[in-house]
Amino acid sequence: MRIKTAFAASLLLLTFSPSVQAMEGHGAQVFHAFRLATDYGGGNVPAARWDLDGWIGGDDNKLWLKSEGGKTERAEFWALYSRNIDAFWDAQIGLRHDTQPDSASYLTLGFNGLAPYFFETEAHLFISNEGDVSARLRAENDFLVTQRLILQPYAEINLFAQDVPQQDVGSGLSDGEIGLQTRYEFTRELAPYVDVRYERTFGETASIAQSAGEDNDDFIAAIGLRLMF
């Protein structure tokens, strides 16, 4: 196993505020909430990473925007219509466009909400413009050790219905990560954190990586700063 430690400088911005203008004819306010995280990792090839996640809309209907990636990794840009269908759950449909590792567009279907034990959960199915089918499941949670010290475990897996040679991906469970972010909130607006995660490829994807002389797992540590406003 190759161990890669990245001491990262990270910025996380979260906004949540009602708009001044109400939705016409309904009297419901329009809100928005956005989170942006960037970090810089070490290892053989230092790379910048980012994670943007947020929405704008009301209780029932939202435009959900998301982007994540890195200089040498994947780069994804999402735009989804999100409709509340049950308490704490939204159904979503829209588009995802990747510029790395291969340029492709996807019809995206899925759900976003709060699973039992307060795990924030995202489950999405992707159908590419080439007809490739894949899926992603992600879950995370906040556990309060004290009112200021918070542990956030998270996990993510990706699955493919078929081989995708241009992305060096095999069918089945392709890759996943599990991690723990620990943050200390001096205030709600200011919280430094430490993030530790383990990434691994599986099955045919792992075999493809090994054939190319690449490791099939990584251990990454990062430090960062979270700002909320």
C-alpha positions, 0 to 999 in steps of 0.5 A, a space after each residue: 500500500 502506498 501511503 501519501 500524506 497531504 498537509 493541505 490548506 483548505 477553505 470551506 465557505 457555506 452561505 445560507 440566507 433568505 433572498 429579499 425577493 419572495 417567489 411571486 404568487 406563492 409568498 414563499 421565500 427563496 433561500 440558498 446554501 453553498 459550500 466550497 472546499 479547496 485543498 492542496 495535497 502532497 505526494 508524488 504529484 501535488 494537486 489541488 482539489 475542490 468540492 462545491 455543493 449547494 442549492 437555491 430555491 424553496 422548501 419544495 423546489 431547488 436548483 442543486 449545483 455541485 462540482 468536485 475534482 482535482 488537477 490530476 483527478 476527476 473534474 465534474 460539474 452538476 446541475 440538477 432540479 431537486 424536488 421534495 418528495 418526503 420529509 428530509 428527502 428530495 428526488 433529483 434529475 439533471 445533467 453532469 458534465 466531466 472534463 477529466 479524466 475523459 470529457 463526457 456528459 451524463 443524464 443524472 437521476 437520484 435522491 438526496 436526503 437524511 437516512 436513519 441515524 441522521 446520515 446525509 445521503 446521496 444516491 445517483 444513477 448516471 447514463 452517459 452520452 455513450 450509453 454507459 451506466 454508473 452509480 454513486 452512493 455517498 453518506 456522511 454524518 456529524 457527531 458532537 464530541 462536545 459543542 465545539 469538537 465535531 467528528 464527521 465520518 463519510 464514505 463513498 462508492 462508485 459502481 459501473 454496469 460495464 467496462 469503460 476503457 477510456 476511463 480505465 474503469 472495469 465493470 462492478 464496484 470500481 472504487 471507494 473511499 472512507 474517511 473521518 473529518 475532525 473539526 473544532 468550531 471556535 465559532 460557527 463561522 470559524 473551524 479548523 479541521 483535520 481530514 484523514 481518508 483511505 481510497 481504494 480501487 476494486 475488481 477489474 478497475 484495480 487490475 487495470 491500475 496494477 497493469 499500468 503500474 499504479 497503486 490501487 490504494 492511497 492513505 491521505 491526510 489533510 488539514 484545513 480551515 472551514 468558514 461559514 457565513 
